[in-house]
Amino acid sequence: MERSFCVFDPVGANGPLFAITKTFQPVALREGIKLDLRAYTDEKVAAEDFKAGQCDAVLLTGTRAREFNRFTGTLEAMGAVPGEEEMRLLYNTLSQEKARPFLIDGDYEVAGVFPGGAVYLHTRDRSVDSVEKLQGKRIATLDFDTASVRMVRHVGASVVGSNSANFAGKFNNGSVDLAYAPAVAYSPLELYKGVTPNGGVFKYALAYMNFQVIIHRDRFPDDAGQMVRDQAIKRIDEAYEIIAEAEAGIPDDVWMHPPQEDVAEYDKMLRKVRLSLLEDGVYDERAINLMKAIRCRVDASRSECAS
């Protein structure tokens, strides 16, 4: 059985995401599936080709995956996953067989979810170190993502419509003042060019990025999705090693650390935006409730856990 697997990797066929998906080829082959991997540097094109049936499976970011499954598309909700411990609990929950109904939406099944790391705000000017100072600043914003657009407007900054293929270039050449990305993008997309010499990376997790494998269910054996999830959870430590290495690769003097009292305020602000997006039907209530339960399990002292 030959099946096409379209892989979004901003670096292309030589990138880290494409390298990880190559390791799935021998696993799939043992199950009688020969995977034909195709690299895409433009995520929108990969999603459209998948939707049009030109790809049997696709690897996308969680935000782009929302159009195929609102439940898993909510996992990148702002502030919903504060760190690695919560993310591991979430992945362990979703990899269990009883979670499968949440991962199926019509013809589509989310066959696997992989961590991409915390999303941080990158600034060209270190003096922009609080929410108040974001007012009027230009932020490279994923224009297809309602949540990001709302968040940028909420803080009074200006939305500069961007996508995964061009946001780094806009930040690096000064067309925008700020951009947001996980640490794994810092070196491959050369974000240090935008950060140097006067900028920094704000060490506060706006969201927790993930990558999702989505398949056309009718083109694979019924147990294919669970097979991918079982493989993914076995290799979760490898993914976290890549993230840790990327975070360690950002120089100490580049990181900007917000004071603890500000962090509590940011948490409240993200919660407000998250709940407004839930009310508008952008987020899936079941996923929002699951992530709240996980946050409160890890840290019961959070103010939201009393409500």
N, C-alpha and C positions, 0 to 999 in steps of 0.2 A: 504494500500500500504506500504510494508516494503522496506526500502532503507538503504544501508550501507553508513556510513559517516566515512571516515578514517581521523583521526586528528593527525597532527604532533605537538607534544609537547616534547621538549627536556627532560622534567622531567617525561614524561609518563602520566599514568592515574590519577596521583595525582597532575599534573601540572596545572598552571593557564589557559592555553589555553583550555585544556580539560574541565576544570570547566565551562568556558564561553560557550563552545559548548553544554554542558548539558542543559543550559537554553533554547536552541533552541528546545529541544525535545517536551515540551508541546505546543509550538507555532506551530510546524509542525503537531503535533497530531490533533490540531483543524482543520487543513486543510486536514486531512485524511492520513497523512504520518507518519509512525512509523519509527523513525531513530534508527538504530543500530550503536552505536558509537564504534570505534576501535582506540585505542591509538598507535601511532608510535613514537619511539624516534629517528628513522633514517628517515630523510625527503626524501632522495633519494628512499628508499623502498616504502614510501607512494605514491610518485609521479609515480613510476613504476607500483604499484598495481592499481592505478587509471587509468593509461594509458592502462593497460591490461584488464580493465573492471571489476576488482575484487572489486572496490569501485564505488558506484554511485556518491558520492560527496567526496571532499577532502579539507582539510585546509592546505595551504602551505605558505611559505614566498613569498613575491612579486618577488624576484629574481628567485626562483625555479619555480614560476608560469609562467615565461616568455615563456616557451616552449608551453604553452597552449593558451596564449594571449599576443602578443607582446606589445599591447597598455598598458594594466595594468601592464605588466612586466617591463615597462619603468618608472613606478611611483617611483621606488627606485633609479632612475638615480642620480649619484653623484652630490650633491650640488643643485639639481633641486627644492627641497623643504626645505627652510632654517629653518622653524619652525612651531609651532602649528597653527598659524593663517592661513598660506598658506595651511597647510594640511586640516584644517576644510573647507576652501573654495573649495578645490579639492574634498573632500568627498561629500560635498553638491551638487556639480556639477554632480558627477558621480552617485549619488543616484536618480537623476531625471529620469523619464521614457524616456525622449528623448535621454538620453545617452546610452540606451540599445544597439543600433547597434555597439558601440565601445566595448561592453563587450561580444559580441558573436564572436566566431571564429570557424567555422565549427560545429562540434558536441559539442563544449564546450561553457559554459556561465559562466562568473565570476559573481557569485550571491551576493557577498559581499566583501567589502574591510574594514579592521580594522586597526587602527593605532598601531604601535609597538614602536614608539618613535624614537628620533634621534639616529643615530649610531655614537659612539665615539671610538676614538683610545685609547686602554689601553696599558700602557707601564710598563715594569718591572724596568725601570730606568728613574727617573724624569729629568735627564740631557738631555735626548732626547726630546727636547722641540721645535724643528723647523724642517721644511722639509729637510733642508740641513743635519741634524743629522740622518736622516732616511737612508742615503746611507749605503748599506752593511748590514743593520739590517734585521733579519729574521722575516717576518710577516706571521702569520697563515692566509692563503688566501683561500677563497672558490674557489677551482680549477675548478668548473663547470661554474663559472661566469666570462665571458670574461671581463666585466667592472672592476671587482676587480683586476684581474691579470694585466690588462693594467695599472691601477692606481698605483699598487705597483711597477711595472717596471718603470713607469714614474718618480717616486721619487728616483729611484736607489736602492730600497730595494730588498731583496731576497724573492721570492715567496716560501712559504712552504705549499704545497698542503694540504688542510684540508676540513672538512665538518662540518655540524652543530652538529654532534655527538661527534667529537673529538677535535675541535679547542680549547675549554676551557682547556682540559687536557694538551694539548701541551703548552699552555700559562702558566698554573699553575705550571707545572713541569720544566719549563725553556727550553723546546725544541725550543721555539721561543722567540723573544724579545718583540714582540708586537702582539696584536690581536684587532679586531674591533667588537663591539657589542653594542646593546642598553642598557640602564640602567636596563631594566626589566630582563636582563640576569645576572646582577652583583651578586645577592645573590643566585638564584637557581643553577647557574653553578659555584658558589664559585670563581668568578674571583678575589675576594679580596685576595685569596691565592697567585695569581701571582703578584698582585699589591703591597702586603706587602713584605718587609718593605720599599723598596726604590722607588716604582713606583707611578703611578698616572693615572688619566683618563683625557684626553685632551678635554676640553669643547668646541668643535667645531663640528657642525653637518656635517659629511661627506655625509650623505644621511639620508632619513627618512624611517625607516623600516615599512613595512605593512604586514598583513596576509590576504590571499585571500581564499574565499570559491569558489571552481570551481565545476560545476556539468556537468554530461552527460545530455544534453538537452532532449534527447529522453526518459529519465527515470523519468522525473518529469513533472507535469502540466506546461503549457506554462507560467503561471504567478508566478511560484515558485521563480525564480531569483529576481523578483521585490519585492516579499514578504520578502525575506531575506534582501534585501537592505533597505526596509522600516523599518524593525526591527533594523538593524544595525545602521541606522542614529539616531533612537530614543535613542540608548544606547551609543552614542559616548562619552557622558560626563563620563560614567563609565570607559570607556577605558582610557580617559585622566587622570582620578583620579588615576588609577593603575600606569600609566606612571609617574605622578607627585610624587606619593608615592615612587616609585623606585628611582627616581632621588634624592629625599630628603633623601633616605636611604644611599646614598653614602656620607661618611663623608666629611666635608668641606675641610679638609687638604689633601684629596685625589685628589680633582679636581685641574686641571692645567688650568689657564686662559690665552689664547694667547693675546698679545697686539693687539689693534684695527687695526694698520697698517698691521700686519701679516694676519689678517682675510681677508682684502681686497685682498691680494695676493693669499690666499688660494682659495677665490671665483673665481679669474681669472684662477687659475690652474685647478680647477674642471671643469670650463666652457670649457676650452681647451680640456680636456679629454672627456667631455660629447659630444662635437661637433664632435670629431674624431670618437667616437663610433656611433654617428648618421650617419656619412658619410659611415661607414662600414656596416650599416644595423642592428646593434645590438639593437639600440633604435628605437622607432616608432616616426616619425616626428610630428604626430598630438598630441601625449602626450607631447613631448618636447615643442611644441608651446603653448599648454594649460598651462603648468606649468610656462613658461616664462611670459605669460599674467597675471597669478595669482601673481607671484613675483613682477611684475611691478605695479600691482594694489595695493599691500600692501606697496611697497616702490618704488615710481617712481624715487627716486634719484639714484637708482642703475645704474652703468655705462652702463650696457647692455641695459637699457631701452631707451637709445637714439638711438640705432641701430635698 
